[in-house]
Amino acid sequence: MTASQAQVEAFDLVIFGGTGDLAIRKLLPALFHRFVDGQIPAGSRIIGVARESLDDDGYRSSLRTALHEAGGTKAKVDAFLKQVGYRPLDARKDEGWDAFAALIGEQSEHVRVFYLSTSPELFVDICARLGHHGLNHGKSRVVLEKPIGRDLASANQINDAVGRVFAESQTFRIDHYLGKETVQNLLALRFGNALFEPLWNAEHIDHVQITVAETLGVGHRGAYYDRAGALRDMLQNHMLQLLCMVAMEPPSSLAPDAVRDEKLKVLRSLKAIDETNAAQVTVRGQYRAGASEGQSVPGYLDELAGGKSNTETFVALKAEIQNWRWAGVPFYLRTGKRLPSRVSEIVVVFKPVPHSIFGASAGPLAQNRLVLRLQPDEGVKLWLTIKHPGPGGLRLRHVPLDMSFAEAFGVQQPDAYERLLLDVVRGNPTLFMRRDEVEAAWRWADPILAAWSASGEAPRPYTAGSWGPSAAVALIERDGRTWSEDGE
């Protein structure tokens, strides 16, 4: 057994929102894979909690399809489900909480993880009831799913309420992007190799692009999404965390607060985007009917049953970090729904060589790029210029050194939740957001939202299956740059 597969203490993991999409598609399959690898001790319990009137057997039956789709055999699934149970509870009603508290109290020595996979509006009620029933003991942790609030004020209300029951050291604000292999490898590439860190600054890097693109529309999440929008749903959390991992100074160690202190410095160094410059450095869009993956798809308003909405489904913006390392280096971020492909990647574009010794017949000199692909096929590409083989003169080619993690290591990469869930059990908060990080992110995002609201402008329309509004292309091209496509 490797160090990464080290055994953990016996635990109880309670998933509030246990019948929801995240629990069924991600959390339970992640726990199942850790069970198959022998990392869930005997005696540990996984308990789904939701309002639906189910018993243990009914809940287990509802999970079987997802677990089989996750690669489970009947024998393995049956063995795992013996450790899974269910309790019907309403976070806003007293009924059932005494019996639930008695159930949890049966294993007083266990680590307790309360995973709040619910609407943020329920975080306060759930934590208050957990506190009222004495369910927070020395080895308890609470996991908060994003988004934590709609703005700084509501985030503070949630954090204050959670903090009245759970200490900051017990509170794990999860961002599953930080558990992805590629994000972890960014740390290894930067701080484990002498090659990159000396070049990781404004003297050598021209710009950075971060793209999180989805082919899907809002689907059944329409009611939630229309209250959130792309900036709250993706950019304020996932994408800012990726930006921090790219831009932070080398931490003194991988100790949790050493890493998070450096990320916080990045967030506090972001140049303000507000009513004075939002129109120049941000673009918001909303998809219309079009085609996705060969199928006709409706527009956003059609998916809202024809309602009116100014909610953005696409955002592109130009961010700047005002410190010595990154002065003058733009960070271009874009995210959206109903885009041509499902891809999440970070592209670090280095400056061109200062002088070409090659004639025009050799072909153009392309800038070096380091591409870190988070999905769908996690890996790293370093684009280099080399000579094309063969006689007949010197001809240049731009080719990648390409490493797919799955191919290089011959193993299926674990889902991000597999790592993060067991990090919670172990009490390791390195890959989770601290309260001051959340507050700093909202302090930067709130003025953008306020500027959009004050302008009164509707999001720019874009056809489903395209790369967003044409203004997003203009945003980067007026700086003499282009968006990276297909990992180039």
Long-range contacts (C-beta under 8 A, 24 or more apart in sequence): 1-38, 5-37, 5-38, 5-39, 7-38, 7-39, 7-41, 8-39, 8-40, 8-41, 8-111, 8-422, 8-425, 8-426, 9-41, 9-110, 9-111, 9-139, 9-425, 10-41, 10-42, 10-43, 10-44, 10-107, 10-109, 10-110, 10-111, 11-41, 11-44, 11-45, 11-110, 11-111, 11-112, 11-113, 11-425, 12-44, 12-45, 12-46, 12-47, 12-104, 12-107, 12-110, 12-111, 12-112, 12-113, 13-44, 13-45, 13-46, 13-47, 13-113, 13-115, 13-421, 13-425, 14-47, 14-49, 14-104, 14-112, 14-113, 14-114, 14-115, 15-46, 15-47, 15-48, 15-49, 15-115, 15-117, 16-49, 16-50, 16-89, 16-91, 16-114, 16-115, 16-116, 16-117, 16-118, 16-122, 16-126, 17-49, 17-50, 17-116, 17-117, 17-118, 18-47, 18-48, 18-49, 18-50, 18-59, 18-86, 18-117, 19-48, 19-50, 19-52, 19-54, 19-59, 19-62, 20-50, 20-117, 20-118, 21-220, 22-117, 22-145, 23-48, 23-117, 24-62, 24-63, 24-66, 25-66, 26-176, 26-415, 26-417, 27-115, 27-117, 27-417, 27-421, 28-63, 28-66, 28-67, 28-84, 29-66, 29-67, 29-69, 29-70, 29-415, 30-414, 30-415, 30-417, 30-418, 30-421, 31-80, 31-418, 31-421, 32-67, 32-70, 32-72, 32-76, 32-77, 32-80, 33-70, 33-71, 33-414, 33-415, 33-418, 34-418, 34-421, 34-422, 35-76, 35-79, 35-80, 35-83, 36-72, 36-76, 36-80, 39-422, 40-83, 43-107, 43-110, 44-83, 44-110, 45-83, 45-84, 45-85, 45-107, 45-110, 46-83, 46-84, 46-85, 47-84, 47-85, 47-86, 47-87, 47-103, 48-84, 48-85, 48-86, 48-87, 49-86, 49-87, 49-88, 49-89, 49-100, 50-86, 50-88, 50-89, 51-88, 51-89, 51-90, 52-88, 53-88, 54-86, 54-88, 55-86, 56-84, 56-85, 56-86, 58-86, 59-84, 59-85, 59-86, 60-84, 60-86, 91-118, 91-122, 91-125, 91-126, 91-129, 92-122, 92-125, 97-129, 97-132, 97-133, 98-133, 100-133, 101-133, 101-134, 101-135, 104-135, 105-135, 108-137, 110-139, 111-139, 111-140, 111-141, 111-425, 111-427, 112-136, 112-137, 112-139, 112-140, 112-141, 113-140, 113-141, 113-142, 113-143, 113-421, 113-424, 113-425, 114-140, 114-141, 114-142, 114-143, 115-143, 115-145, 115-421, 115-424, 116-142, 116-143, 116-144, 116-145, 117-145, 118-145, 119-224, 120-144, 120-145, 120-147, 120-148, 120-149, 120-154, 120-158, 123-148, 123-158, 123-161, 123-162, 124-157, 124-158, 124-161, 124-162, 127-161, 127-162, 127-164, 127-165, 127-166, 128-161, 128-164, 128-165, 130-165, 131-164, 131-165, 136-165, 136-166, 136-170, 139-427, 140-166, 140-170, 141-166, 141-170, 141-171, 141-172, 141-424, 141-425, 141-427, 142-166, 142-170, 142-171, 142-172, 143-172, 143-173, 143-174, 143-424, 144-171, 144-172, 144-173, 144-174, 145-174, 146-173, 146-174, 146-175, 146-237, 146-238, 147-228, 147-232, 147-233, 147-236, 147-237, 148-173, 148-438, 149-442, 150-227, 150-228, 150-232, 151-442, 151-445, 151-446, 151-449, 152-439, 152-442, 152-443, 152-446, 155-438, 155-439, 155-442, 156-439, 159-435, 159-438, 159-439, 163-435, 168-434, 168-435, 169-429, 171-435, 172-423, 172-424, 172-429, 172-432, 173-432, 173-433, 173-434, 173-435, 173-437, 173-438, 174-420, 174-432, 174-433, 175-237, 175-238, 175-241, 175-431, 175-432, 175-433, 176-416, 176-417, 176-420, 177-238, 177-241, 177-242, 177-344, 177-374, 177-416, 178-241, 178-245, 178-416, 178-420, 178-431, 178-432, 179-416, 179-417, 179-418, 179-419, 179-420, 179-423, 179-431, 180-374, 180-375, 180-378, 180-416, 181-378, 181-405, 181-413, 181-414, 182-346, 182-372, 182-373, 182-374, 182-378, 182-379, 182-380, 182-405, 183-242, 183-245, 183-374, 185-372, 185-380, 185-405, 186-245, 186-246, 186-346, 186-372, 187-245, 187-254, 189-370, 189-372, 189-380, 190-250, 191-250, 196-370, 197-250, 199-350, 200-325, 201-325, 201-326, 202-324, 202-325, 202-326, 202-327, 202-328, 202-329, 204-350, 204-351, 205-329, 205-348, 205-349, 205-350, 205-351, 206-329, 206-349, 206-350, 206-351, 206-352, 206-367, 206-481, 207-329, 207-330, 207-331, 207-332, 207-349, 207-479, 207-481, 208-243, 208-246, 208-247, 208-329, 208-330, 208-331, 208-332, 208-346, 208-347, 208-348, 208-349, 209-331, 209-332, 209-333, 209-334, 209-346, 209-347, 209-349, 209-483, 209-484, 210-239, 210-242, 210-243, 210-246, 210-331, 210-332, 210-333, 210-334, 210-345, 210-346, 210-347, 211-333, 211-334, 211-335, 211-343, 211-344, 211-345, 211-347, 211-483, 211-484, 212-238, 212-239, 212-334, 212-335, 212-343, 212-344, 213-334, 213-335, 213-336, 213-339, 213-340, 213-341, 213-342, 213-343, 213-344, 213-467, 214-335, 214-336, 214-337, 214-338, 214-339, 214-342, 215-292, 215-293, 215-338, 215-339, 215-340, 215-341, 215-342, 216-292, 216-337, 216-338, 216-342, 217-287, 217-292, 217-297, 217-298, 217-300, 217-303, 217-313, 217-337, 217-338, 217-464, 218-300, 218-303, 218-304, 218-313, 218-337, 219-303, 222-303, 222-304, 225-311, 225-313, 226-304, 226-307, 226-309, 226-311, 227-311, 228-311, 229-311, 229-312, 229-313, 230-284, 230-312, 230-313, 230-314, 230-315, 230-335, 230-336, 230-337, 231-284, 231-312, 231-315, 231-445, 231-448, 231-449, 232-445, 232-449, 234-315, 234-335, 235-315, 235-317, 235-333, 235-335, 235-445, 236-441, 236-442, 236-445, 237-433, 237-441, 239-333, 239-335, 240-267, 240-441, 240-444, 240-445, 241-433, 242-346, 243-319, 243-331, 243-333, 246-331, 246-346, 246-348, 247-321, 247-325, 247-326, 247-331, 249-325, 254-430, 255-430, 256-428, 256-429, 256-430, 257-434, 259-430, 260-429, 260-430, 260-433, 260-434, 260-437, 263-437, 264-434, 264-436, 264-437, 264-440, 265-323, 266-321, 267-437, 267-440, 267-441, 267-444, 268-440, 269-321, 269-322, 269-323, 269-326, 270-319, 270-320, 270-321, 270-322, 270-444, 271-319, 271-320, 271-321, 271-322, 272-444, 272-447, 273-317, 273-319, 273-444, 273-447, 273-448, 273-451, 274-447, 274-448, 274-450, 274-451, 275-447, 275-450, 275-451, 275-454, 275-455, 278-447, 278-448, 278-451, 278-452, 278-455, 279-451, 279-455, 281-317, 281-318, 281-319, 281-475, 282-315, 282-316, 282-317, 282-318, 282-448, 282-451, 282-452, 283-314, 283-315, 283-316, 283-317, 283-460, 283-468, 283-469, 283-471, 283-472, 283-475, 284-312, 284-314, 284-315, 284-452, 284-459, 284-460, 285-312, 285-313, 285-314, 285-315, 285-336, 285-459, 285-460, 285-461, 285-462, 285-468, 285-469, 285-471, 285-472, 286-310, 286-311, 286-312, 286-313, 286-314, 286-458, 286-459, 286-460, 286-461, 286-462, 287-313, 287-314, 287-336, 287-337, 287-338, 287-461, 287-462, 287-463, 287-464, 288-461, 288-462, 288-463, 288-464, 289-463, 289-464, 290-338, 290-463, 290-464, 290-465, 290-466, 291-464, 291-465, 292-338, 292-464, 292-465, 297-338, 297-464, 297-465, 299-464, 300-337, 300-338, 310-458, 310-459, 311-459, 312-452, 312-459, 313-337, 313-338, 313-459, 314-339, 314-459, 314-462, 314-468, 314-469, 314-472, 316-468, 316-471, 316-472, 316-475, 316-476, 317-448, 317-475, 318-475, 318-476, 318-479, 330-479, 332-475, 332-476, 332-481, 332-483, 334-468, 334-472, 334-483, 336-462, 336-468, 338-464, 338-465, 339-465, 339-466, 339-467, 339-468, 340-465, 340-466, 340-467, 342-375, 342-376, 343-373, 343-375, 343-376, 344-373, 344-374, 344-375, 345-371, 345-372, 345-373, 345-374, 345-484, 345-487, 346-371, 346-372, 346-374, 347-371, 347-372, 347-484, 348-372, 349-481, 349-484, 358-394, 358-396, 361-393, 361-395, 362-393, 362-394, 362-395, 362-396, 363-395, 363-396, 363-397, 364-396, 365-396, 366-398, 369-484, 369-488, 371-400, 371-484, 371-487, 371-488, 373-487, 377-404, 377-406, 378-404, 378-405, 378-406, 378-413, 379-403, 379-404, 379-405, 379-406, 379-408, 381-487, 383-488, 400-487
